Amino acid sequence: CFIHPSSSWRLVFVVGYLSCVYMMMISMASSPSLSSSSMSSSRPASASSSRPSITRRIYRGGSFSSCFFRFRSRFFKHIYSPSSTRSSLVQTGLVGCPSALSSPTLSSVPESFQTVARTLSEIPTNDVKARVAVMMQFATKLDEFDQPGDRVPQNRVMGCAADTWLDVARGDDGCVVVRGTSASTLTRGAIGALAAACEAMTPNDVLALEDGDVAALALSATNEQPAMGGALRRRDNATTYALWSAVRARARRLLATSADDAGTSTSTSTSTSTSSSADAFPSLVIAANGNVSPNGAFAEQQARYLSPSDDEARRLAERLERLKVGVVAHFYMDPEVQGLLIRASRFYPHIFISDSLVMAGRAVEMARAGGCRSVFVLGVDFMSENVAAMLKENDMGDVRVYRMDEAPIGCTLADAANSDEYHQYLSSPASRRAEEPAVHIVYINTSLRAKAQSDQLVPTITCTSSNVVRTVLQAFLQLPDNAHVYYGPDAYMGANVRELLTSLAELGDDAVAEIHEGHTASSVAACLPRFHYFQEGKCVIHEMFGSDVADVVAAEYADAYVTAHLEVPGEMFRLALLKSRTGFGAVGSTQTILDFINGKVDAAVAAMQEEKDGGGTLTAERIRVILGTEV
């Protein structure tokens, strides 16, 4: 403005500057955000703790600069935080709300929580320096966390990039006291913000909060708009989710401890609802040296078969090699079979355990490169059919394929594709093919007969749980704009694919590009009305992962990684999908789940090694994972 040749521009600037100063002075006089009433702790006056509120310690005595900062925050947030581009993300609890009080539930939470939310949300989303400065202030107000019993494995917070510990205790007034520390100052600041927000809250108050309430705290150092597979796995979002999950899990344990102290554990119904998370499901604890410690009767039964003797495994391997036999087995085989095969594979290379499609491909490799003249298939009948078909397709029809039993080895899901109901499901699009193009995508876990009969009605493509989403999107990309896609026979997988597509459409183009580069968010949204799935086919085993199981996982395992196969019911799938957006879960095929777990283990080992190399104290970290699939 000052170098413009026109003097009128100088006048415009001066008037604008004076207007800003005037508005700033009004902000100083009228803003309640630094008044004593709003900044005072809402902890009851009878509380025995004499320490001042963390919020009061940070903000006591507002200054001219802080008032100007608030004015600047209010001015810029309307420029840089358009609600139209963030509303869907706010609803999912993945980023902070543009305004702390925009969450419909915040009005019902304690004042301490609202105060911290209000303070953090008024910082412009693009002002990283200001947000970092406030988080560092919160970090300096945390009490020390170096007493005996503080930095122990049970207080370790999973999911944080830096070493982080957190504990939640109950104060004399019954309210929670959040303590913790981290090697990262910003993470310490996030812990401090949570501690200030929860000052006047009981464990029940903490558990009553929803993810949207916590999103309103805007704990991230930055609030960039995330996308599936991209910023949703950024360190700041994952850390916020990890810390909040840890606070919730520890608050629930406080309630369980109180119930036990009151003698309610003698009641069957009460003990069920307040049991510790370790007892909710059977579990296997796998140590670094390979030792397995089972918890629960079912886990003990499984663990017995996981460590067969080397002599037994070597005898099996030698016999298979002598007979030139390869073995392919599915992940879902019984542990007494898998345990022996895994050990025998150390002595003989032609033993492989995998998903169904990979089984067939590996059988071809065994016959071609390994010289195997026979293949034993340890799985249900359609897996044996796939292996035989792939061998014949590769001109190896002379290789014999053996099943495990003379009797049929069936599957309720595969049987659904042979039913009259499935034939009727495909007959409708078949009758309209002239005016309405259609394609049928069938799950590989079906018989060759079902695939062939389906192809007679509607052009049919086979998919797996690993590639079903890409297959659906590719079909829509290559078909006319009025074409329809019919998926089957798995009803749960069909519903979960629809939910994934809906989520992609809401998260934007970058998220879609991570899954399929040929689509945009709008093109995926346009596909949804033309995507159909059969609603009668179900796997009786995966059907067990319904709402009851999902409720227990959400309540008792808030700080655990959660995985879900695409064949599980929607309640379990949605829980794992939500966690996957912050790096705390995975959805997909069995191989996808295994890769996710291996990645978390590798990351934890690398972090421990880095800590050791840096001269720090080596602290073991136990990774807790919920397997939302068959054992």
FILO-38652 format. One line per 10 residues: number of its first residue (from 1); for each residue x, y, z of C-alpha. Coordinates in steps of 0.2 Angstrom, whole numbers. Example, Ala and Ser with C-alpha at 12.3 -4.5 7.8 and 13.67 -1.06 7.14 Angstrom:
<recs>
1	62 -22 39 ~ 68 -5 36
</recs>
This chain:
<recs>
1	0 0 0 ~ 14 12 5 ~ 23 11 -12 ~ 7 13 -22 ~ 7 29 -32 ~ -11 33 -27 ~ -13 42 -11 ~ -30 35 -9 ~ -23 18 -6 ~ -13 25 9
11	-30 32 16 ~ -38 15 14 ~ -24 6 23 ~ -24 19 37 ~ -43 18 39 ~ -42 -1 39 ~ -28 -1 52 ~ -38 10 64 ~ -53 -1 62 ~ -43 -16 67
21	-36 -7 82 ~ -54 -2 87 ~ -61 -20 85 ~ -46 -27 95 ~ -51 -15 109 ~ -69 -21 109 ~ -62 -39 109 ~ -52 -34 125 ~ -67 -27 134 ~ -80 -40 129
31	-71 -56 127 ~ -75 -68 141 ~ -62 -81 137 ~ -49 -74 149 ~ -61 -69 162 ~ -59 -76 180 ~ -76 -85 178 ~ -72 -95 162 ~ -54 -98 167 ~ -57 -105 184
41	-57 -123 187 ~ -74 -132 188 ~ -67 -144 201 ~ -78 -144 216 ~ -73 -132 230 ~ -72 -147 242 ~ -58 -155 233 ~ -44 -159 244 ~ -31 -155 231 ~ -23 -138 233
51	-14 -137 217 ~ -21 -123 205 ~ -29 -128 189 ~ -17 -132 175 ~ -28 -120 164 ~ -27 -106 177 ~ -8 -109 179 ~ -6 -106 160 ~ -17 -92 157 ~ -19 -82 174
61	-17 -63 170 ~ -22 -60 152 ~ -11 -47 143 ~ -13 -35 129 ~ -4 -47 117 ~ -15 -62 122 ~ -31 -51 118 ~ -24 -46 102 ~ -20 -64 98 ~ -38 -69 101
71	-44 -56 90 ~ -32 -62 76 ~ -38 -80 79 ~ -56 -75 77 ~ -52 -65 61 ~ -42 -78 52 ~ -52 -93 57 ~ -66 -88 46 ~ -54 -86 31 ~ -44 -102 33
81	-57 -114 41 ~ -71 -115 28 ~ -83 -127 36 ~ -89 -134 20 ~ -72 -143 17 ~ -71 -149 35 ~ -88 -154 40 ~ -87 -173 35 ~ -70 -174 44 ~ -77 -166 60
91	-91 -178 60 ~ -79 -193 60 ~ -69 -185 74 ~ -53 -185 64 ~ -49 -166 65 ~ -53 -152 77 ~ -69 -143 75 ~ -68 -125 68 ~ -76 -119 84 ~ -74 -128 101
101	-93 -126 105 ~ -99 -132 87 ~ -100 -150 94 ~ -118 -153 99 ~ -112 -163 114 ~ -99 -150 121 ~ -113 -140 130 ~ -115 -155 142 ~ -97 -158 147 ~ -89 -150 162
111	-82 -132 161 ~ -64 -138 162 ~ -66 -147 146 ~ -75 -133 137 ~ -62 -121 143 ~ -47 -130 135 ~ -57 -134 120 ~ -62 -115 118 ~ -44 -110 120 ~ -37 -122 108
121	-50 -120 94 ~ -48 -101 93 ~ -30 -104 87 ~ -30 -102 67 ~ -28 -119 59 ~ -14 -112 49 ~ -5 -104 63 ~ 7 -118 68 ~ 19 -108 78 ~ 5 -102 89
131	-2 -119 92 ~ 15 -126 96 ~ 18 -112 108 ~ 2 -116 118 ~ 5 -135 118 ~ 23 -131 125 ~ 15 -121 139 ~ 3 -136 143 ~ 19 -147 143 ~ 28 -136 156
141	13 -137 168 ~ 13 -156 169 ~ 19 -164 186 ~ 35 -175 185 ~ 32 -193 180 ~ 47 -202 186 ~ 41 -210 202 ~ 44 -229 205 ~ 30 -238 195 ~ 27 -223 183
151	37 -228 168 ~ 32 -247 167 ~ 25 -257 152 ~ 7 -255 158 ~ 8 -236 157 ~ 16 -236 140 ~ 5 -228 126 ~ 5 -237 110 ~ 3 -228 94 ~ 14 -213 98
161	30 -210 88 ~ 40 -205 104 ~ 41 -215 120 ~ 25 -210 130 ~ 18 -215 147 ~ 2 -211 154 ~ -8 -215 170 ~ -25 -210 176 ~ -28 -210 195 ~ -43 -205 206
171	-41 -190 217 ~ -48 -188 234 ~ -63 -179 226 ~ -67 -193 215 ~ -61 -184 199 ~ -48 -191 188 ~ -30 -185 188 ~ -21 -188 172 ~ -2 -189 173 ~ 11 -193 160
181	26 -189 150 ~ 34 -191 133 ~ 50 -189 124 ~ 41 -177 113 ~ 37 -160 120 ~ 22 -158 109 ~ 15 -175 115 ~ 18 -169 133 ~ 8 -154 128 ~ -6 -165 122
191	-6 -175 139 ~ -6 -158 148 ~ -21 -152 138 ~ -30 -168 142 ~ -25 -167 160 ~ -32 -149 161 ~ -48 -154 152 ~ -52 -169 163 ~ -48 -160 180 ~ -66 -159 186
201	-72 -176 178 ~ -76 -192 185 ~ -71 -209 177 ~ -89 -210 171 ~ -88 -192 164 ~ -73 -197 154 ~ -82 -213 147 ~ -97 -202 142 ~ -87 -191 130 ~ -88 -195 112
211	-74 -194 99 ~ -82 -178 92 ~ -79 -170 109 ~ -61 -175 110 ~ -59 -169 92 ~ -65 -152 98 ~ -49 -150 108 ~ -39 -149 92 ~ -24 -157 100 ~ -14 -158 84
221	0 -147 81 ~ -7 -145 64 ~ -25 -147 57 ~ -22 -150 39 ~ -36 -158 30 ~ -33 -177 31 ~ -36 -190 18 ~ -37 -209 19 ~ -20 -217 18 ~ -12 -200 19
231	-13 -187 33 ~ -25 -198 43 ~ -9 -208 48 ~ 1 -192 52 ~ 9 -192 68 ~ -2 -179 76 ~ -18 -187 72 ~ -12 -204 78 ~ -5 -197 94 ~ -21 -188 99
241	-31 -204 96 ~ -18 -215 106 ~ -18 -203 121 ~ -37 -202 122 ~ -39 -221 120 ~ -26 -223 134 ~ -36 -211 145 ~ -52 -220 142 ~ -45 -237 145 ~ -37 -232 161
251	-54 -223 167 ~ -63 -239 164 ~ -50 -249 174 ~ -53 -237 188 ~ -72 -241 188 ~ -68 -259 188 ~ -57 -258 203 ~ -70 -248 212 ~ -83 -261 209 ~ -71 -275 215
261	-67 -265 231 ~ -86 -263 234 ~ -88 -282 233 ~ -98 -282 218 ~ -87 -295 210 ~ -97 -308 218 ~ -112 -305 207 ~ -111 -314 190 ~ -118 -300 180 ~ -108 -287 188
271	-92 -296 186 ~ -95 -299 168 ~ -97 -280 165 ~ -82 -275 175 ~ -70 -288 171 ~ -53 -283 167 ~ -48 -281 148 ~ -36 -296 150 ~ -50 -308 154 ~ -63 -302 141
281	-56 -313 127 ~ -44 -327 127 ~ -27 -321 121 ~ -9 -327 117 ~ 6 -317 123 ~ 20 -320 111 ~ 37 -316 118 ~ 52 -310 108 ~ 60 -327 110 ~ 45 -336 102
291	38 -342 119 ~ 19 -342 119 ~ 9 -338 135 ~ -10 -342 134 ~ -23 -333 144 ~ -40 -343 145 ~ -45 -360 142 ~ -47 -358 123 ~ -30 -350 121 ~ -22 -364 132
301	-30 -377 120 ~ -23 -368 105 ~ -6 -365 112 ~ -3 -384 115 ~ -1 -387 97 ~ 10 -372 92 ~ 27 -379 98 ~ 28 -397 91 ~ 45 -406 92 ~ 58 -404 79
311	59 -423 77 ~ 41 -424 73 ~ 42 -410 61 ~ 58 -417 53 ~ 49 -434 50 ~ 35 -426 41 ~ 46 -415 30 ~ 57 -430 25 ~ 42 -440 20 ~ 35 -426 10
321	51 -424 1 ~ 53 -442 -3 ~ 35 -443 -10 ~ 38 -426 -20 ~ 23 -419 -12 ~ 19 -400 -9 ~ 7 -394 4 ~ -4 -378 3 ~ -15 -374 18 ~ -27 -360 22
331	-24 -348 37 ~ -39 -354 45 ~ -34 -372 48 ~ -34 -379 65 ~ -18 -375 76 ~ -13 -394 78 ~ -11 -393 59 ~ -3 -376 57 ~ 9 -378 71 ~ 16 -394 64
341	17 -387 46 ~ 25 -371 52 ~ 39 -381 61 ~ 41 -393 46 ~ 43 -379 34 ~ 60 -376 42 ~ 66 -392 35 ~ 56 -393 18 ~ 52 -378 7 ~ 37 -384 -1
351	25 -381 13 ~ 15 -364 12 ~ 1 -356 22 ~ -9 -342 15 ~ -25 -335 8 ~ -35 -345 -4 ~ -29 -337 -20 ~ -11 -338 -15 ~ -13 -356 -11 ~ -16 -360 -30
361	-2 -349 -36 ~ 10 -357 -24 ~ 5 -374 -29 ~ 9 -370 -47 ~ 27 -364 -41 ~ 29 -380 -31 ~ 25 -391 -46 ~ 35 -380 -59 ~ 51 -376 -49 ~ 51 -389 -35
371	47 -404 -45 ~ 32 -409 -34 ~ 21 -422 -42 ~ 6 -421 -30 ~ -1 -406 -20 ~ -11 -409 -3 ~ -23 -395 -1 ~ -28 -391 17 ~ -44 -382 16 ~ -62 -382 10
381	-67 -389 -7 ~ -67 -373 -17 ~ -49 -371 -12 ~ -45 -388 -19 ~ -54 -384 -35 ~ -45 -368 -37 ~ -28 -377 -35 ~ -33 -390 -48 ~ -39 -377 -60 ~ -23 -366 -59
391	-12 -381 -62 ~ -22 -386 -77 ~ -22 -368 -84 ~ -3 -369 -83 ~ -2 -385 -92 ~ 1 -396 -76 ~ -14 -406 -76 ~ -5 -422 -73 ~ 0 -415 -55 ~ -12 -424 -43
401	-22 -413 -31 ~ -28 -421 -14 ~ -41 -416 -2 ~ -41 -419 16 ~ -56 -430 17 ~ -67 -441 6 ~ -83 -432 13 ~ -87 -415 6 ~ -79 -401 15 ~ -91 -387 14
411	-93 -369 18 ~ -110 -360 21 ~ -104 -344 11 ~ -99 -355 -4 ~ -115 -364 -3 ~ -125 -348 -4 ~ -118 -345 -22 ~ -126 -362 -27 ~ -143 -358 -20 ~ -159 -353 -29
421	-160 -336 -21 ~ -143 -332 -28 ~ -149 -337 -45 ~ -164 -326 -43 ~ -152 -312 -38 ~ -143 -313 -54 ~ -158 -316 -65 ~ -165 -298 -63 ~ -150 -289 -70 ~ -148 -303 -83
431	-166 -299 -90 ~ -161 -280 -92 ~ -144 -282 -100 ~ -150 -275 -116 ~ -154 -258 -109 ~ -144 -258 -93 ~ -126 -266 -94 ~ -121 -276 -79 ~ -106 -286 -72 ~ -106 -299 -58
441	-91 -299 -46 ~ -90 -315 -37 ~ -80 -319 -21 ~ -66 -332 -25 ~ -72 -342 -10 ~ -86 -351 -21 ~ -86 -366 -31 ~ -81 -367 -50 ~ -99 -373 -53 ~ -106 -357 -45
451	-94 -346 -55 ~ -98 -355 -72 ~ -117 -354 -69 ~ -116 -335 -64 ~ -106 -331 -80 ~ -120 -339 -90 ~ -132 -326 -83 ~ -121 -310 -81 ~ -103 -308 -86 ~ -93 -313 -71
461	-76 -307 -63 ~ -68 -316 -48 ~ -61 -306 -34 ~ -52 -309 -17 ~ -54 -300 -1 ~ -37 -291 -5 ~ -43 -284 -21 ~ -62 -283 -20 ~ -62 -264 -18 ~ -51 -260 -33
471	-60 -273 -43 ~ -77 -265 -40 ~ -69 -248 -45 ~ -60 -254 -60 ~ -77 -262 -66 ~ -86 -245 -65 ~ -71 -237 -73 ~ -72 -248 -89 ~ -91 -249 -90 ~ -103 -237 -97
481	-110 -223 -85 ~ -127 -232 -84 ~ -119 -249 -79 ~ -122 -258 -63 ~ -111 -270 -53 ~ -118 -285 -43 ~ -107 -292 -30 ~ -109 -309 -20 ~ -112 -320 -11 ~ -105 -313 5
491	-118 -300 12 ~ -106 -293 25 ~ -92 -290 13 ~ -104 -282 1 ~ -110 -271 15 ~ -92 -267 21 ~ -87 -263 3 ~ -101 -251 1 ~ -96 -243 18 ~ -78 -241 12
501	-84 -233 -5 ~ -95 -221 5 ~ -80 -216 16 ~ -69 -214 1 ~ -81 -202 -7 ~ -82 -192 9 ~ -64 -191 12 ~ -59 -183 -5 ~ -49 -185 -21 ~ -32 -189 -12
511	-40 -203 -2 ~ -48 -211 -18 ~ -31 -209 -27 ~ -23 -220 -14 ~ -35 -234 -18 ~ -38 -231 -37 ~ -29 -218 -47 ~ -43 -218 -61 ~ -57 -212 -49 ~ -61 -196 -40
521	-72 -193 -25 ~ -87 -188 -36 ~ -85 -203 -48 ~ -85 -215 -33 ~ -100 -206 -26 ~ -109 -208 -43 ~ -105 -227 -42 ~ -114 -230 -26 ~ -132 -231 -32 ~ -127 -243 -45
531	-117 -255 -33 ~ -128 -270 -27 ~ -124 -285 -16 ~ -132 -301 -11 ~ -139 -300 6 ~ -142 -318 11 ~ -124 -326 10 ~ -114 -327 27 ~ -100 -336 34 ~ -106 -344 51
541	-90 -341 59 ~ -87 -323 55 ~ -105 -319 59 ~ -100 -322 77 ~ -91 -305 77 ~ -107 -295 79 ~ -113 -280 90 ~ -110 -289 106 ~ -91 -293 102 ~ -89 -275 95
551	-96 -267 111 ~ -84 -277 122 ~ -69 -272 110 ~ -74 -254 111 ~ -76 -254 130 ~ -62 -265 136 ~ -49 -263 123 ~ -49 -245 119 ~ -30 -244 119 ~ -28 -259 108
561	-25 -261 89 ~ -41 -268 81 ~ -42 -278 65 ~ -56 -284 55 ~ -58 -296 40 ~ -70 -290 26 ~ -82 -305 30 ~ -86 -299 48 ~ -103 -290 52 ~ -103 -271 50
571	-102 -267 69 ~ -85 -275 70 ~ -79 -268 53 ~ -84 -250 57 ~ -74 -251 73 ~ -59 -257 65 ~ -61 -245 50 ~ -62 -230 62 ~ -46 -236 70 ~ -38 -238 54
581	-40 -220 50 ~ -28 -216 64 ~ -16 -230 61 ~ -24 -240 76 ~ -32 -253 65 ~ -33 -262 49 ~ -47 -269 38 ~ -45 -281 23 ~ -39 -299 20 ~ -30 -310 32
591	-14 -306 24 ~ -18 -287 26 ~ -21 -290 44 ~ -4 -300 46 ~ 5 -287 37 ~ -2 -273 48 ~ 3 -283 64 ~ 20 -287 58 ~ 23 -268 54 ~ 18 -263 71
601	30 -276 79 ~ 44 -270 68 ~ 41 -252 72 ~ 41 -256 91 ~ 57 -266 89 ~ 65 -252 79 ~ 60 -239 92 ~ 67 -250 106 ~ 83 -252 97 ~ 85 -233 94
611	82 -230 112 ~ 95 -243 117 ~ 108 -236 104 ~ 105 -218 111 ~ 110 -224 129 ~ 92 -224 136 ~ 84 -236 147 ~ 77 -251 137 ~ 58 -252 140 ~ 49 -267 133
621	33 -263 124 ~ 18 -275 123 ~ 7 -273 108 ~ -11 -278 110 ~ -20 -283 95 ~ -38 -288 93 ~ -40 -301 79 ~ -57 -298 71 ~ -57 -314 61 ~ -57 -333 62
631	-43 -340 73
</recs>
